[in-house]
Amino acid sequence: MHDDSLPRDGQRILELAARSMFDLFANASEGMMLVDRDERVVWINEQYKRFLPALGFDRVEDFLGHPVSQVVHNTLMDRVIRTGKPILIDLLSNRAGTFVVSRIPLRDEGGQVIGALGIVLFDHPETTLQPLIQKFAHLQRDLDDARRELATQRRSKYTLGSFLGSSPAAVEVKRQARRAAGSSSPVLLLGETGTGKELLAHAIHAGSSRAGGAFVSINIAAVPDTLLEAEFFGVAPGAYTGADRKGRDGKFKLADGGTLFLDEIGDMPPSLQPKLLRALQEGEIEPLGSNKVVPFDARVIAATSRDLAALVREGRFREDLYYRLNVLPIRVPPLRERRADIPALVEALGEDMALRNGTPPPELSAEAMALLAAQYWPGNIRELRNVLEQAAMRSESQRIEAASLEQVLRDAGVESIAPASVTAVPSLPQPASDSRRLRPLAEQVAEVEHAAIAAALAATGGNKLAAARLLGISRAKLYERLAAPVLYENQSIA
């Protein structure tokens, strides 16, 4: 070490200080090594020698002279020599144990790196540095938990298989959703509240090329107008009093690389509609309080229970924004247009209720199921679930009868309750007489299958592929059923 700016006495003191520091570390540390500019180990002190057996060396001579990366696993001494940058504190783990180490480059008078000094500050850090390591481990666990929770929240929860139903209306919605998943254009989901628009948005994302990205949603009706701009576009650091000093990303940026779901788009305030339109057209946003634009790449799916076309005619929704969103419109049918799906929906809702409450799923009588199928359901599937939950809570047994459901409907304020009829559910067979039941089970099952296939073919005009989709079976399975011998009399499939 030499510094021409110092007087001779000062230079002498600097050299003595450097030597004293070296001697101090050599004696007080748990071990030291020197590596030359060719990354070879040239010296170790006495303390370091005790690590050699664990590293696989019986003699010091076998250790010295070798490249440090070959004799000390996981070392970064070679990197320090190549970069000339020190690593002051680090954890090193290898066959000899876990150590707190420091690595310092050594330079000649011209400033060139001629080697590196490695110092083992502590061995067994799990005891000597226990408080620090515990704190670090606790923070790391919290960070990992937060990352997992965030990933779970922004992962798609549903697929198209989650949209239950085999009625023609349900089959058509799923067909359109599959086509939308294969496109990158905006999707507009139209339908009454409670029909499953958010579920379909998740499903479209899950089936798209962006499935690995985030699914970020925002319910526009649930956010005050004054906060929507910040929610959409984010906030620049210190944009206003009380704003986060680090700023905050908006939903558009969070959805970068994935899908942004704009629920209840019909409630978008007019003042924000031009900014939303510009973001969709330009693929960039301007955070609140910033004069810089930020690019984003997110596929937009919007949904509304309102009549957007009527809002456009009334001047309450921008026409150009409407056309920008209405590229791939999908109408989600209300429950009253897919009554044949009610038994499957009731079964799925009942199983979900059972999992949440830790109880067996409810069972419905044929009359109770028919009563459900006969209702108008203005609240759709959300209302159906509410009625089922109330009926299950009030019922003294696992079985729910029509009278119990009718009372729940009356208490909910339904003015006109449609009468129960077992013919209200197309997929529900009529109860057979006792004499008809006294036949082989295979014959009765074949009869029900035969009737279902005949109804599906009639509904699809004889299109076997469409009929198979309607029945939820493959075309090959349909042909197999058609070719099976008839086990009962007076039945034929035209």
N, C-alpha and C positions, 0 to 999 in steps of 0.2 A: 504494500500500500504506500503510495507516494503522492504528495500534494505540493506542487511548486509554490503555491500561494502562501504556504506556511513558513515561518522562520525555522532555522535548524532545530531549535529546542522544541518548537511545536510539532515538527515532523517526527521528532524522536518520541514525543509523548503519544502521538497518533499510532505509531508502530507498536509502542508498548501496550496501548489500549487494545489494539487488535489482537496482539498476542495474548493478553490477559483474558480477553473474551473467549478466544479459542481454547485456552487452557481451562477456563471456567466451564464451558460446555463439555469439553472432553472429560472432565472429572465429575461434573454434576449430572450430566445427561445419562440416559440408559444405554446410549450407544452412539457412535459416530462413524461415518465412512467418507472417504474422498474418492471421487471419480474424475478421470482425466478427460481431455477434450474428445478422445475417441470412445468415451462412455465405458471405459474399463475401470474396475475397482482397483485402486492403487494402495489404499490404506484403510484399516479399521482400528479402533481403539480397543482396549482390553474389555470394556463392558460389552462391546458388540460381539465379541467372540463367543459369548454364551448362547447366541442365537444360531450359530453355525450348525450344530447337530440337527436341529429341527428343520433347517433349510436343506439338509442332506449332505453336509460336508464335515468330514472328520478332522481335517487339517486346514490351517489358515492358508497354506500354500495352494491348496486346491480351490480356494475361494478367490484369492487375489489374481488379477490379470485377466479375468473373464469379463465380457460385457455385462453390465449391471442388470440388464433386463433378463439375462439368462440365469443369473444366480439368485436374484431377488424378485419373486413373482409380484406383479401388480405395482411395481415401482414406477415413479414418474421422474426419476433422476435424469433419464435420457431426454425427456421432453424439456426439462429445465436447461440442459446444455444446448439443445437445438434452438430454443426460443430466447434464452437469456433472461427469462422472467422467473422470479422466485415463487415458491408455493410455501407460504409461511406457516400455515396450519392445515393439516389434513389427517384423515384417518386411513391407515394402511392395514390391510388384512391379508395374511398369507399363512403358510404352514407353521410359521413361528408364533403366530398370535395376531392380536389386534393392537396397533400402536398409534399414538399421536406423534406425528413427524413434522419436520420442517426441512425444506430443501432450498438451498441458496446457491446461485451461480457465483463462480469465482472468475475474476477478470485480471488481465495483466495491466501493465502501466499504460498501454495503448487503448485499453477498454475492451479488448477482445476476450471472449469467454474461453477460459483454459481448463475448465472443469466445474465441479459442483460439490458442495458440502451437504451431506445428509445427516440430520440429527434426530435421534429417537428421544423425544421429550418425555414421554410416559409410555410404559408398557402397562398392560392390564387396565386400559382406560375405563373398563366397565366398573372398576372400583375407585380408581383415583379421580375419575371425572364423572362419577355417577350422577350427581345433580344436573350437570350440563347435558349429559346424554339422555337422561330421563325427560328433561324439558324438550330436547330436540325430537325425541321419539313421540312425545305427546303431541307436539305441533304437527309432526309428519302424519300421525294418525288422523288428526282433525282435518288436515288438508286432503288426505286420501278419501275420508268419509264425505267431505264436501264435494269433491270431484265426482264420486260415485252417485251421490244424490242428484247433482246437477245433470249428470249424464242420463240418469233414470228419468228425470223430469222432462228432458228434451229429446228423449227417444220416443219413437212412435209406439203408442200403446196398443193399437189395433191393426188388423189386416182385413182384407175383404171377407175372410172366413168369419170375422166377428159380426158382419152384417147378416143377421139370420133371416132366413126366409127362402121359400122356393116358389112363391107366387109369381105370376108373370111380371107384376110390377117390381118385385124385389130382384128378379133375375135381370130385368132390363137395366135397373140402376147399377147393379154390379158389372154388367157388360160395359156400360158407359164409363164407369170408374176405372176399369182395366184399361180402356183406351186412353183415358186421361192420364193414367200413370205412365204410359209410354210416351207422353208428350211433355214439353217444357213450357207450354203456353199456360196463361192464367186460367184457373177454373173458378166458376161461380156456382155455388151450391144453393139451390132455391127450395124452400119448403117451410112448412109450419114448424113452430117450436116443438121440440121433443121428438122429431122424426129420425134423428141420427146423423145430422149434417157433420158434426165434429168427428164422429166415428169414421165417416167416409173420408174426411180430410186426412185423418191419420192413416187410413188404409191406402189412399192414393200416394201419400208420401212413402209408406212402407214398400209399395210396389214399384216405385220410381227409381231412377238412377241416383237420386239424392238420398236414398234410404240411410246411407252411412252418415249423413249430415244431421244437423239439429232440426227438430220440429219445434218451432216457436209460435205460440198462439197469443192473441190479445183479443179480449172481448171489448169492443169499442163502446158498447152500451154501459159497461161497468166502470169505465174510467171517466172522471170529470173532464169536460171539454178543455179546461185550462191546463191539464196535465198531459193531454194526448200527444201534443207535439214532442214533448220530452220523451214520452214512452216510445213513440215511433222512431225518432231520429237521434235520440241521445242528447247529452248535455256536455258542453265543453268545460274544461276546468275553470272554476270561478266565474261561470256565466252569470250568476246572480247571487245575491246574499243568501247564504245557507247552502249553496251548491257544493257538491263534493269537490275537494281540491284536486282530485285526480280525474274528475270528469266521470261520465257514465255512458256506457254504450246503450243504444236504443235497440228496439226489437229487430229492425232491419239489419243492423250489424251483427246481432246475436244469431240471426238466421243465415248468415253468410255461408254459402255452400250447401244449404239445406232448404227448408220450406218455411214460409211465413203464412200462418193462418189468421186471416182477418175476419173474426166472427162478428155478426151483426153490422155489416158494412153499411147497411141502410141508415144507421144512426150516426154516421160520420158527419160532424158539423161542417157547414158550407165553407167556413173560413179555412179549413184544413184540406179540403178536397183538391185545390190546385197544387198544393205541395205534395200530396200523395200521388197525383197524376204525374208530376214532374219526376218524382223518384222512380216510378214505374217505367217511364219513358226513357230516362237517361241512365238508369242503373247506378245512381249516386245520390247521396243524401248530404245535408248540411246540418250538423249538430247545432242545437240551440246555443246561441252565444258565440258561434264560430263563424269565420269567413272562409273556411276551407271545406271543400267537398270531399266526401269519403266514398269510394266506390264500394258496391256490394253486389253479390251474386246470389239471389234468393228467388225461388219459385213461389209465386203468390197463389194461395187458394183463399177465396172470399166466400162468405156465407151470409144469408139474410133470410129472415122470416117475413120481411116486408115486400111489397110490390115495387121493385125498383123502377120498372117502366112507368108506373103511375107517378112515382116521386120525380122522375125526369120531366114528365108532362106538367107537373105542378111547379117546376123550377126549384125543387128542393134537393135535387141531386144532379151533378154535372153530367151532361149527355156524353162528353168525350171520356170522362172517367168510367161511365157505365159501359161504353163500348170497349174500353181498355180491359175491363174486368170480365166482360161477358163473351170471352172467346170460346170457352168450352163450358156452356151452361149444362147443369145436371139438375133435373127436378127430382127431389126426394119425396116420394108419395106419402100421404098421410096414412095412418094405420087403418082407417076405414076403407081404403082402397086395396088393402092387402090383408083382409080378414083371415084368409087361409093360413097366414103365418102366425096367428095368435097362439095356437098350441105350442109351437116351437119357441116363441118368445116367452110364454109363460113358464115353460120348462127351464129355459136358460136363466130367467130372472129368479125363479125359485131356487135354483142351484146357487146363484150368487148370494141370495139372501141367506141361504143355509151356511155358506162359507163365512159370511160376515158375522152371523149371530151364533154360530156353533150349534145349530139345530137341524133336524131333518128337513128336507125341502117339503113344502106344502103339496098336498094332493087335491085336485079339483074334481068334483063330480061332473058328469056329462052336462047336466043342466047348468052348472056354474060356468063351465067353459063356453057353452052356448050363449049364456047371458053376457059374458065378456065380448064375444064376437058380434053381438047385436048392437053394442053401444056405438055412439058417434065418435068418442075419444077426441075432443078438441085439443087436449094436451098430449095426445099420441102416446108413444112408448113411455115417456116420463110419467104421464098420468096413469098408465096401466101399471107401472111398477108401484106407484104410490097406493093404488087401490089394493094390489096384492099384499103389500106390506101391512096395510091397515087390517085387511081381512085376516091375515095370518096372526096378527097380534090379538085380535078379538076372538078368534076361534078357540074353543076349549080342546079341540083335537087337531091332529095333523091334517085332517080332511076338511076342505072348505066347501060348503054347500051354497046353492044359489041364493037362498034367503039371506045368508050372511053378507054376500057380495052386494045384494040389492040394498041392504041397510047401509053399507059403507057408501054406496053411490048416493043414496038419499041424504046422508049426513054431509056429503061433500057438496051438496047444493045442486045436484043434477035435477033439472026440472022435469024432464021427460025420459024415463028409463025405458029403453026398448025391451019388449017382452022376450023372455028366454025361449029359445027353440032349438032343439038338437039338430035341426037342419041348417042352423045359422053358420056352422063351421063346415065348409065343404070337405075338409080332410077328415072329419070325424064320422066314422061309420054309424049307421043306425043300430040301436041295440037289437040283437037277434032274439027271436023267440026261443023258448027252452028247447023245442023240438029241433030247431035249426042248429042250436049249440051242440046237440048230441050227435056230432059227426067227427071224423078224424081231424085233428088239429091242422095237419098239412093241407087238407082240403079247404078248411076255413081260411087259412093264411093265403092260399093260392087264389081264393075267391076275392079277398080284399085287394091283393096285388093286381089281379085281372081288372077289377073295377077302377083302380087308380090309374093303370096304364091306359084304359079306354078313355077315361076323363081327360088325361093329358094329351092324348092323340086328338081328341075332339077339340080341345082348347087351342091346339097348335095347327089345326087343319091337316093333320096327318104327317106333319114334319117330325120325323123320328129323332133328329138331333135336338130340336127344340124341346120335344117331349122328354127326352132323357135329362136335359138340363133342368127342366121344370120339376122332375122327380128327384133330382139330386143324385143321379146314377150315370154311369158311363153309357155311351151308345152301344158298346159291346154287351154290357149287362142287359140293356133293354132288348136287344135282339135275342139274347139268351132266354129272357123271360117270355118273349113272343113265341119262341120255338118250343117252349116247354109244353108237355101234354096237359090238356084241361082236365082237372080232377073233379069237376062238378058239372051239372047239367044246365042246359038253357043259357049258356054264356058264350059269347063270341066277340072277337075284336075285329072290327072291320078295317 
